[in-house]
């Protein structure tokens, strides 16, 4: 049985009204890299609606990691 995933920000899919999200992520070649910091990168996570398959929200878990160390807060 899959652990149910509730997105912190997305309660209801704006496309179909479904409330069950699947948490998916891209890593390696799908990683997100900030402009100006080609060596940084974060896995890109997605909240995917279980009912219609829309990617409702895309996000990185640690946005600071996109920045160079000296620019991080
Ligand atoms: Zn949906």
PDB file of the backbone (N, CA, C, O) and the ligand in Angstrom, with CONECT records:
HET     ZN  A 101       1
ATOM      1  N   UNK A   1       0.851  -1.206   0.000  1.00  0.00           N
ATOM      2  CA  UNK A   1       0.000   0.000   0.000  1.00  0.00           C
ATOM      3  C   UNK A   1       0.880   1.246   0.000  1.00  0.00           C
ATOM      4  O   UNK A   1       1.788   1.404   0.816  1.00  0.00           O
ATOM      5  N   UNK A   2       0.577   2.096  -0.925  1.00  0.00           N
ATOM      6  CA  UNK A   2       1.359   3.323  -1.055  1.00  0.00           C
ATOM      7  C   UNK A   2       1.017   4.305   0.050  1.00  0.00           C
ATOM      8  O   UNK A   2      -0.144   4.485   0.419  1.00  0.00           O
ATOM      9  N   UNK A   3       2.049   4.926   0.560  1.00  0.00           N
ATOM     10  CA  UNK A   3       1.817   5.960   1.562  1.00  0.00           C
ATOM     11  C   UNK A   3       1.116   7.139   0.899  1.00  0.00           C
ATOM     12  O   UNK A   3       1.527   7.609  -0.162  1.00  0.00           O
ATOM     13  N   UNK A   4       0.084   7.592   1.525  1.00  0.00           N
ATOM     14  CA  UNK A   4      -0.670   8.705   0.936  1.00  0.00           C
ATOM     15  C   UNK A   4       0.114  10.005   1.078  1.00  0.00           C
ATOM     16  O   UNK A   4       0.671  10.318   2.130  1.00  0.00           O
ATOM     17  N   UNK A   5       0.133  10.724   0.009  1.00  0.00           N
ATOM     18  CA  UNK A   5       0.894  11.975  -0.003  1.00  0.00           C
ATOM     19  C   UNK A   5      -0.051  13.153  -0.082  1.00  0.00           C
ATOM     20  O   UNK A   5      -0.891  13.233  -0.979  1.00  0.00           O
ATOM     21  N   UNK A   6       0.089  14.050   0.846  1.00  0.00           N
ATOM     22  CA  UNK A   6      -0.699  15.283   0.812  1.00  0.00           C
ATOM     23  C   UNK A   6       0.254  16.437   0.595  1.00  0.00           C
ATOM     24  O   UNK A   6       1.156  16.672   1.400  1.00  0.00           O
ATOM     25  N   UNK A   7       0.055  17.144  -0.479  1.00  0.00           N
ATOM     26  CA  UNK A   7       0.936  18.278  -0.727  1.00  0.00           C
ATOM     27  C   UNK A   7       0.577  19.419   0.215  1.00  0.00           C
ATOM     28  O   UNK A   7      -0.591  19.736   0.436  1.00  0.00           O
ATOM     29  N   UNK A   8       1.623  20.018   0.756  1.00  0.00           N
ATOM     30  CA  UNK A   8       1.494  21.110   1.710  1.00  0.00           C
ATOM     31  C   UNK A   8       0.698  22.294   1.125  1.00  0.00           C
ATOM     32  O   UNK A   8      -0.059  22.952   1.839  1.00  0.00           O
ATOM     33  N   UNK A   9       0.876  22.549  -0.147  1.00  0.00           N
ATOM     34  CA  UNK A   9       0.277  23.730  -0.770  1.00  0.00           C
ATOM     35  C   UNK A   9      -0.902  23.410  -1.672  1.00  0.00           C
ATOM     36  O   UNK A   9      -1.784  24.245  -1.877  1.00  0.00           O
ATOM     37  N   UNK A  10      -0.914  22.216  -2.202  1.00  0.00           N
ATOM     38  CA  UNK A  10      -1.983  21.872  -3.136  1.00  0.00           C
ATOM     39  C   UNK A  10      -2.955  20.920  -2.452  1.00  0.00           C
ATOM     40  O   UNK A  10      -2.625  19.762  -2.197  1.00  0.00           O
ATOM     41  N   UNK A  11      -4.125  21.402  -2.166  1.00  0.00           N
ATOM     42  CA  UNK A  11      -5.114  20.553  -1.506  1.00  0.00           C
ATOM     43  C   UNK A  11      -5.999  19.854  -2.529  1.00  0.00           C
ATOM     44  O   UNK A  11      -6.398  18.702  -2.361  1.00  0.00           O
ATOM     45  N   UNK A  12      -6.287  20.587  -3.586  1.00  0.00           N
ATOM     46  CA  UNK A  12      -7.201  20.073  -4.598  1.00  0.00           C
ATOM     47  C   UNK A  12      -6.617  20.360  -5.979  1.00  0.00           C
ATOM     48  O   UNK A  12      -6.118  21.456  -6.236  1.00  0.00           O
ATOM     49  N   UNK A  13      -6.684  19.382  -6.852  1.00  0.00           N
ATOM     50  CA  UNK A  13      -6.205  19.585  -8.216  1.00  0.00           C
ATOM     51  C   UNK A  13      -7.092  20.610  -8.917  1.00  0.00           C
ATOM     52  O   UNK A  13      -8.310  20.442  -8.966  1.00  0.00           O
ATOM     53  N   UNK A  14      -6.488  21.680  -9.465  1.00  0.00           N
ATOM     54  CA  UNK A  14      -7.292  22.706 -10.128  1.00  0.00           C
ATOM     55  C   UNK A  14      -7.915  22.212 -11.433  1.00  0.00           C
ATOM     56  O   UNK A  14      -8.820  22.855 -11.966  1.00  0.00           O
ATOM     57  N   UNK A  15      -7.449  21.098 -11.944  1.00  0.00           N
ATOM     58  CA  UNK A  15      -7.924  20.605 -13.238  1.00  0.00           C
ATOM     59  C   UNK A  15      -9.096  19.643 -13.087  1.00  0.00           C
ATOM     60  O   UNK A  15     -10.058  19.720 -13.851  1.00  0.00           O
ATOM     61  N   UNK A  16      -9.028  18.746 -12.123  1.00  0.00           N
ATOM     62  CA  UNK A  16     -10.094  17.752 -12.016  1.00  0.00           C
ATOM     63  C   UNK A  16     -10.759  17.720 -10.648  1.00  0.00           C
ATOM     64  O   UNK A  16     -11.766  17.037 -10.465  1.00  0.00           O
ATOM     65  N   UNK A  17     -10.203  18.455  -9.685  1.00  0.00           N
ATOM     66  CA  UNK A  17     -10.805  18.468  -8.358  1.00  0.00           C
ATOM     67  C   UNK A  17     -10.365  17.322  -7.464  1.00  0.00           C
ATOM     68  O   UNK A  17     -10.820  17.213  -6.325  1.00  0.00           O
ATOM     69  N   UNK A  18      -9.487  16.470  -7.968  1.00  0.00           N
ATOM     70  CA  UNK A  18      -8.992  15.348  -7.161  1.00  0.00           C
ATOM     71  C   UNK A  18      -8.131  15.834  -6.002  1.00  0.00           C
ATOM     72  O   UNK A  18      -7.487  16.879  -6.097  1.00  0.00           O
ATOM     73  N   UNK A  19      -8.120  15.085  -4.924  1.00  0.00           N
ATOM     74  CA  UNK A  19      -7.358  15.530  -3.755  1.00  0.00           C
ATOM     75  C   UNK A  19      -6.206  14.588  -3.412  1.00  0.00           C
ATOM     76  O   UNK A  19      -5.497  14.809  -2.431  1.00  0.00           O
ATOM     77  N   UNK A  20      -6.018  13.553  -4.206  1.00  0.00           N
ATOM     78  CA  UNK A  20      -4.901  12.651  -3.941  1.00  0.00           C
ATOM     79  C   UNK A  20      -3.744  12.971  -4.865  1.00  0.00           C
ATOM     80  O   UNK A  20      -3.881  12.977  -6.088  1.00  0.00           O
ATOM     81  N   UNK A  21      -2.611  13.233  -4.259  1.00  0.00           N
ATOM     82  CA  UNK A  21      -1.417  13.571  -5.027  1.00  0.00           C
ATOM     83  C   UNK A  21      -0.393  12.462  -4.882  1.00  0.00           C
ATOM     84  O   UNK A  21      -0.308  11.809  -3.842  1.00  0.00           O
ATOM     85  N   UNK A  22       0.365  12.262  -5.913  1.00  0.00           N
ATOM     86  CA  UNK A  22       1.489  11.343  -5.849  1.00  0.00           C
ATOM     87  C   UNK A  22       2.750  12.182  -5.910  1.00  0.00           C
ATOM     88  O   UNK A  22       2.894  13.044  -6.777  1.00  0.00           O
ATOM     89  N   UNK A  23       3.653  11.926  -4.993  1.00  0.00           N
ATOM     90  CA  UNK A  23       4.900  12.681  -5.000  1.00  0.00           C
ATOM     91  C   UNK A  23       5.897  11.968  -5.892  1.00  0.00           C
ATOM     92  O   UNK A  23       6.212  10.796  -5.689  1.00  0.00           O
ATOM     93  N   UNK A  24       6.390  12.700  -6.889  1.00  0.00           N
ATOM     94  CA  UNK A  24       7.349  12.128  -7.821  1.00  0.00           C
ATOM     95  C   UNK A  24       8.548  13.061  -7.888  1.00  0.00           C
ATOM     96  O   UNK A  24       8.438  14.241  -7.556  1.00  0.00           O
ATOM     97  N   UNK A  25       9.681  12.541  -8.312  1.00  0.00           N
ATOM     98  CA  UNK A  25      10.809  13.449  -8.468  1.00  0.00           C
ATOM     99  C   UNK A  25      11.715  13.039  -9.605  1.00  0.00           C
ATOM    100  O   UNK A  25      11.775  11.875 -10.001  1.00  0.00           O
ATOM    101  N   UNK A  26      12.414  14.028 -10.117  1.00  0.00           N
ATOM    102  CA  UNK A  26      13.423  13.800 -11.154  1.00  0.00           C
ATOM    103  C   UNK A  26      14.773  14.094 -10.534  1.00  0.00           C
ATOM    104  O   UNK A  26      14.930  15.085  -9.821  1.00  0.00           O
ATOM    105  N   UNK A  27      15.729  13.256 -10.795  1.00  0.00           N
ATOM    106  CA  UNK A  27      17.073  13.558 -10.316  1.00  0.00           C
ATOM    107  C   UNK A  27      18.022  13.403 -11.494  1.00  0.00           C
ATOM    108  O   UNK A  27      17.581  13.257 -12.634  1.00  0.00           O
ATOM    109  N   UNK A  28      19.288  13.434 -11.232  1.00  0.00           N
ATOM    110  CA  UNK A  28      20.313  13.324 -12.266  1.00  0.00           C
ATOM    111  C   UNK A  28      20.057  14.306 -13.414  1.00  0.00           C
ATOM    112  O   UNK A  28      20.165  15.516 -13.215  1.00  0.00           O
ATOM    113  N   UNK A  29      19.728  13.821 -14.587  1.00  0.00           N
ATOM    114  CA  UNK A  29      19.593  14.722 -15.734  1.00  0.00           C
ATOM    115  C   UNK A  29      18.349  15.581 -15.656  1.00  0.00           C
ATOM    116  O   UNK A  29      18.221  16.558 -16.395  1.00  0.00           O
ATOM    117  N   UNK A  30      17.453  15.240 -14.793  1.00  0.00           N
ATOM    118  CA  UNK A  30      16.257  16.063 -14.606  1.00  0.00           C
ATOM    119  C   UNK A  30      16.421  17.078 -13.500  1.00  0.00           C
ATOM    120  O   UNK A  30      15.469  17.777 -13.154  1.00  0.00           O
ATOM    121  N   UNK A  31      17.621  17.172 -12.935  1.00  0.00           N
ATOM    122  CA  UNK A  31      17.834  18.104 -11.832  1.00  0.00           C
ATOM    123  C   UNK A  31      17.706  19.551 -12.296  1.00  0.00           C
ATOM    124  O   UNK A  31      17.956  19.878 -13.456  1.00  0.00           O
ATOM    125  N   UNK A  32      17.321  20.379 -11.384  1.00  0.00           N
ATOM    126  CA  UNK A  32      17.173  21.794 -11.679  1.00  0.00           C
ATOM    127  C   UNK A  32      18.446  22.522 -11.265  1.00  0.00           C
ATOM    128  O   UNK A  32      18.942  22.357 -10.151  1.00  0.00           O
ATOM    129  N   UNK A  33      18.959  23.327 -12.180  1.00  0.00           N
ATOM    130  CA  UNK A  33      20.200  24.050 -11.921  1.00  0.00           C
ATOM    131  C   UNK A  33      19.951  25.540 -12.084  1.00  0.00           C
ATOM    132  O   UNK A  33      19.326  25.962 -13.056  1.00  0.00           O
ATOM    133  N   UNK A  34      20.427  26.330 -11.152  1.00  0.00           N
ATOM    134  CA  UNK A  34      20.210  27.770 -11.224  1.00  0.00           C
ATOM    135  C   UNK A  34      21.136  28.399 -12.252  1.00  0.00           C
ATOM    136  O   UNK A  34      22.269  27.956 -12.442  1.00  0.00           O
ATOM    137  N   UNK A  35      20.639  29.434 -12.911  1.00  0.00           N
ATOM    138  CA  UNK A  35      21.440  30.211 -13.829  1.00  0.00           C
ATOM    139  C   UNK A  35      22.614  30.811 -13.047  1.00  0.00           C
ATOM    140  O   UNK A  35      22.408  31.354 -11.962  1.00  0.00           O
ATOM    141  N   UNK A  36      23.800  30.725 -13.558  1.00  0.00           N
ATOM    142  CA  UNK A  36      24.953  31.306 -12.874  1.00  0.00           C
ATOM    143  C   UNK A  36      25.624  30.362 -11.893  1.00  0.00           C
ATOM    144  O   UNK A  36      26.666  30.697 -11.328  1.00  0.00           O
ATOM    145  N   UNK A  37      25.050  29.198 -11.683  1.00  0.00           N
ATOM    146  CA  UNK A  37      25.685  28.228 -10.792  1.00  0.00           C
ATOM    147  C   UNK A  37      25.559  26.826 -11.378  1.00  0.00           C
ATOM    148  O   UNK A  37      24.815  25.991 -10.865  1.00  0.00           O
ATOM    149  N   UNK A  38      26.296  26.581 -12.460  1.00  0.00           N
ATOM    150  CA  UNK A  38      26.122  25.325 -13.199  1.00  0.00           C
ATOM    151  C   UNK A  38      26.481  24.089 -12.399  1.00  0.00           C
ATOM    152  O   UNK A  38      26.115  22.981 -12.789  1.00  0.00           O
ATOM    153  N   UNK A  39      27.204  24.254 -11.264  1.00  0.00           N
ATOM    154  CA  UNK A  39      27.607  23.066 -10.520  1.00  0.00           C
ATOM    155  C   UNK A  39      26.661  22.721  -9.383  1.00  0.00           C
ATOM    156  O   UNK A  39      26.779  21.677  -8.741  1.00  0.00           O
ATOM    157  N   UNK A  40      25.720  23.626  -9.152  1.00  0.00           N
ATOM    158  CA  UNK A  40      24.719  23.317  -8.129  1.00  0.00           C
ATOM    159  C   UNK A  40      23.565  22.597  -8.783  1.00  0.00           C
ATOM    160  O   UNK A  40      23.457  22.563 -10.009  1.00  0.00           O
ATOM    161  N   UNK A  41      22.720  22.034  -7.986  1.00  0.00           N
ATOM    162  CA  UNK A  41      21.549  21.381  -8.554  1.00  0.00           C
ATOM    163  C   UNK A  41      20.724  20.696  -7.501  1.00  0.00           C
ATOM    164  O   UNK A  41      21.236  20.218  -6.488  1.00  0.00           O
ATOM    165  N   UNK A  42      19.431  20.658  -7.760  1.00  0.00           N
ATOM    166  CA  UNK A  42      18.510  20.014  -6.842  1.00  0.00           C
ATOM    167  C   UNK A  42      17.625  19.083  -7.634  1.00  0.00           C
ATOM    168  O   UNK A  42      17.296  19.347  -8.790  1.00  0.00           O
ATOM    169  N   UNK A  43      17.242  17.986  -6.999  1.00  0.00           N
ATOM    170  CA  UNK A  43      16.229  17.129  -7.616  1.00  0.00           C
ATOM    171  C   UNK A  43      14.937  17.930  -7.686  1.00  0.00           C
ATOM    172  O   UNK A  43      14.595  18.673  -6.766  1.00  0.00           O
ATOM    173  N   UNK A  44      14.237  17.764  -8.784  1.00  0.00           N
ATOM    174  CA  UNK A  44      12.975  18.465  -8.964  1.00  0.00           C
ATOM    175  C   UNK A  44      11.829  17.533  -8.568  1.00  0.00           C
ATOM    176  O   UNK A  44      11.676  16.438  -9.109  1.00  0.00           O
ATOM    177  N   UNK A  45      11.044  17.993  -7.622  1.00  0.00           N
ATOM    178  CA  UNK A  45       9.912  17.201  -7.142  1.00  0.00           C
ATOM    179  C   UNK A  45       8.622  17.678  -7.790  1.00  0.00           C
ATOM    180  O   UNK A  45       8.490  18.844  -8.160  1.00  0.00           O
ATOM    181  N   UNK A  46       7.697  16.780  -7.919  1.00  0.00           N
ATOM    182  CA  UNK A  46       6.410  17.126  -8.505  1.00  0.00           C
ATOM    183  C   UNK A  46       5.288  16.521  -7.677  1.00  0.00           C
ATOM    184  O   UNK A  46       5.391  15.406  -7.166  1.00  0.00           O
ATOM    185  N   UNK A  47       4.233  17.281  -7.565  1.00  0.00           N
ATOM    186  CA  UNK A  47       2.986  16.724  -7.017  1.00  0.00           C
ATOM    187  C   UNK A  47       2.125  16.394  -8.223  1.00  0.00           C
ATOM    188  O   UNK A  47       1.703  17.281  -8.965  1.00  0.00           O
ATOM    189  N   UNK A  48       1.871  15.108  -8.405  1.00  0.00           N
ATOM    190  CA  UNK A  48       1.116  14.657  -9.570  1.00  0.00           C
ATOM    191  C   UNK A  48      -0.273  14.205  -9.119  1.00  0.00           C
ATOM    192  O   UNK A  48      -0.401  13.399  -8.197  1.00  0.00           O
ATOM    193  N   UNK A  49      -1.279  14.713  -9.753  1.00  0.00           N
ATOM    194  CA  UNK A  49      -2.643  14.334  -9.408  1.00  0.00           C
ATOM    195  C   UNK A  49      -2.877  12.866  -9.764  1.00  0.00           C
ATOM    196  O   UNK A  49      -2.610  12.430 -10.884  1.00  0.00           O
ATOM    197  N   UNK A  50      -3.375  12.133  -8.801  1.00  0.00           N
ATOM    198  CA  UNK A  50      -3.589  10.705  -9.028  1.00  0.00           C
ATOM    199  C   UNK A  50      -4.728  10.457 -10.012  1.00  0.00           C
ATOM    200  O   UNK A  50      -4.748   9.450 -10.719  1.00  0.00           O
ATOM    201  N   UNK A  51      -5.653  11.372 -10.044  1.00  0.00           N
ATOM    202  CA  UNK A  51      -6.833  11.166 -10.882  1.00  0.00           C
ATOM    203  C   UNK A  51      -6.588  11.515 -12.350  1.00  0.00           C
ATOM    204  O   UNK A  51      -6.916  10.726 -13.235  1.00  0.00           O
ATOM    205  N   UNK A  52      -6.017  12.683 -12.612  1.00  0.00           N
ATOM    206  CA  UNK A  52      -5.883  13.095 -14.018  1.00  0.00           C
ATOM    207  C   UNK A  52      -4.425  13.145 -14.482  1.00  0.00           C
ATOM    208  O   UNK A  52      -4.161  13.339 -15.669  1.00  0.00           O
ATOM    209  N   UNK A  53      -3.478  12.972 -13.555  1.00  0.00           N
ATOM    210  CA  UNK A  53      -2.078  12.923 -13.955  1.00  0.00           C
ATOM    211  C   UNK A  53      -1.421  14.271 -14.183  1.00  0.00           C
ATOM    212  O   UNK A  53      -0.264  14.333 -14.598  1.00  0.00           O
ATOM    213  N   UNK A  54      -2.140  15.346 -13.917  1.00  0.00           N
ATOM    214  CA  UNK A  54      -1.530  16.663 -14.089  1.00  0.00           C
ATOM    215  C   UNK A  54      -0.440  16.878 -13.048  1.00  0.00           C
ATOM    216  O   UNK A  54      -0.572  16.467 -11.895  1.00  0.00           O
ATOM    217  N   UNK A  55       0.630  17.525 -13.470  1.00  0.00           N
ATOM    218  CA  UNK A  55       1.651  17.949 -12.522  1.00  0.00           C
ATOM    219  C   UNK A  55       1.156  19.267 -11.945  1.00  0.00           C
ATOM    220  O   UNK A  55       1.189  20.307 -12.603  1.00  0.00           O
ATOM    221  N   UNK A  56       0.707  19.200 -10.726  1.00  0.00           N
ATOM    222  CA  UNK A  56       0.049  20.355 -10.124  1.00  0.00           C
ATOM    223  C   UNK A  56       1.058  21.345  -9.560  1.00  0.00           C
ATOM    224  O   UNK A  56       0.839  22.556  -9.588  1.00  0.00           O
ATOM    225  N   UNK A  57       2.158  20.819  -9.053  1.00  0.00           N
ATOM    226  CA  UNK A  57       3.165  21.696  -8.480  1.00  0.00           C
ATOM    227  C   UNK A  57       4.526  21.058  -8.686  1.00  0.00           C
ATOM    228  O   UNK A  57       4.700  19.854  -8.499  1.00  0.00           O
ATOM    229  N   UNK A  58       5.490  21.886  -9.074  1.00  0.00           N
ATOM    230  CA  UNK A  58       6.874  21.421  -9.183  1.00  0.00           C
ATOM    231  C   UNK A  58       7.694  22.231  -8.203  1.00  0.00           C
ATOM    232  O   UNK A  58       7.504  23.442  -8.082  1.00  0.00           O
ATOM    233  N   UNK A  59       8.592  21.586  -7.512  1.00  0.00           N
ATOM    234  CA  UNK A  59       9.341  22.318  -6.493  1.00  0.00           C
ATOM    235  C   UNK A  59      10.638  21.599  -6.164  1.00  0.00           C
ATOM    236  O   UNK A  59      10.809  20.415  -6.453  1.00  0.00           O
ATOM    237  N   UNK A  60      11.544  22.347  -5.552  1.00  0.00           N
ATOM    238  CA  UNK A  60      12.744  21.737  -4.994  1.00  0.00           C
ATOM    239  C   UNK A  60      12.616  21.819  -3.482  1.00  0.00           C
ATOM    240  O   UNK A  60      12.001  22.747  -2.956  1.00  0.00           O
ATOM    241  N   UNK A  61      13.189  20.864  -2.792  1.00  0.00           N
ATOM    242  CA  UNK A  61      13.022  20.833  -1.340  1.00  0.00           C
ATOM    243  C   UNK A  61      13.980  21.776  -0.627  1.00  0.00           C
ATOM    244  O   UNK A  61      13.682  22.284   0.453  1.00  0.00           O
ATOM    245  N   UNK A  62      15.129  22.001  -1.245  1.00  0.00           N
ATOM    246  CA  UNK A  62      16.096  22.893  -0.606  1.00  0.00           C
ATOM    247  C   UNK A  62      16.588  23.922  -1.619  1.00  0.00           C
ATOM    248  O   UNK A  62      17.680  23.788  -2.171  1.00  0.00           O
ATOM    249  N   UNK A  63      15.768  24.956  -1.858  1.00  0.00           N
ATOM    250  CA  UNK A  63      16.118  25.950  -2.888  1.00  0.00           C
ATOM    251  C   UNK A  63      17.461  26.628  -2.663  1.00  0.00           C
ATOM    252  O   UNK A  63      18.119  27.029  -3.623  1.00  0.00           O
ATOM    253  N   UNK A  64      17.871  26.758  -1.427  1.00  0.00           N
ATOM    254  CA  UNK A  64      19.167  27.388  -1.151  1.00  0.00           C
ATOM    255  C   UNK A  64      20.315  26.638  -1.833  1.00  0.00           C
ATOM    256  O   UNK A  64      21.344  27.223  -2.173  1.00  0.00           O
ATOM    257  N   UNK A  65      20.119  25.353  -2.021  1.00  0.00           N
ATOM    258  CA  UNK A  65      21.173  24.539  -2.633  1.00  0.00           C
ATOM    259  C   UNK A  65      21.424  24.882  -4.095  1.00  0.00           C
ATOM    260  O   UNK A  65      22.430  24.467  -4.671  1.00  0.00           O
ATOM    261  N   UNK A  66      20.519  25.632  -4.688  1.00  0.00           N
ATOM    262  CA  UNK A  66      20.722  26.059  -6.074  1.00  0.00           C
ATOM    263  C   UNK A  66      21.784  27.154  -6.151  1.00  0.00           C
ATOM    264  O   UNK A  66      22.423  27.349  -7.185  1.00  0.00           O
ATOM    265  N   UNK A  67      21.954  27.854  -5.049  1.00  0.00           N
ATOM    266  CA  UNK A  67      22.871  28.981  -5.033  1.00  0.00           C
ATOM    267  C   UNK A  67      24.284  28.530  -4.669  1.00  0.00           C
ATOM    268  O   UNK A  67      24.493  27.473  -4.072  1.00  0.00           O
ATOM    269  N   UNK A  68      25.239  29.367  -5.051  1.00  0.00           N
ATOM    270  CA  UNK A  68      26.603  29.088  -4.642  1.00  0.00           C
ATOM    271  C   UNK A  68      26.677  29.232  -3.134  1.00  0.00           C
ATOM    272  O   UNK A  68      25.904  29.979  -2.535  1.00  0.00           O
ATOM    273  N   UNK A  69      27.605  28.517  -2.523  1.00  0.00           N
ATOM    274  CA  UNK A  69      27.700  28.518  -1.064  1.00  0.00           C
ATOM    275  C   UNK A  69      27.765  29.922  -0.470  1.00  0.00           C
ATOM    276  O   UNK A  69      27.144  30.193   0.557  1.00  0.00           O
ATOM    277  N   UNK A  70      28.507  30.803  -1.106  1.00  0.00           N
ATOM    278  CA  UNK A  70      28.676  32.149  -0.543  1.00  0.00           C
ATOM    279  C   UNK A  70      27.398  32.988  -0.638  1.00  0.00           C
ATOM    280  O   UNK A  70      27.245  33.974   0.083  1.00  0.00           O
ATOM    281  N   UNK A  71      26.504  32.604  -1.508  1.00  0.00           N
ATOM    282  CA  UNK A  71      25.267  33.373  -1.683  1.00  0.00           C
ATOM    283  C   UNK A  71      24.101  32.840  -0.848  1.00  0.00           C
ATOM    284  O   UNK A  71      23.030  33.443  -0.795  1.00  0.00           O
ATOM    285  N   UNK A  72      24.333  31.704  -0.204  1.00  0.00           N
ATOM    286  CA  UNK A  72      23.237  31.117   0.573  1.00  0.00           C
ATOM    287  C   UNK A  72      22.976  31.869   1.856  1.00  0.00           C
ATOM    288  O   UNK A  72      23.865  32.510   2.416  1.00  0.00           O
ATOM    289  N   UNK A  73      21.759  31.780   2.304  1.00  0.00           N
ATOM    290  CA  UNK A  73      21.396  32.426   3.553  1.00  0.00           C
ATOM    291  C   UNK A  73      21.702  31.506   4.723  1.00  0.00           C
ATOM    292  O   UNK A  73      21.464  31.871   5.874  1.00  0.00           O
TER     293      UNK A  73
HETATM  294 ZN    ZN A 101      -6.361  16.206 -11.391  1.00  0.00          ZN
END
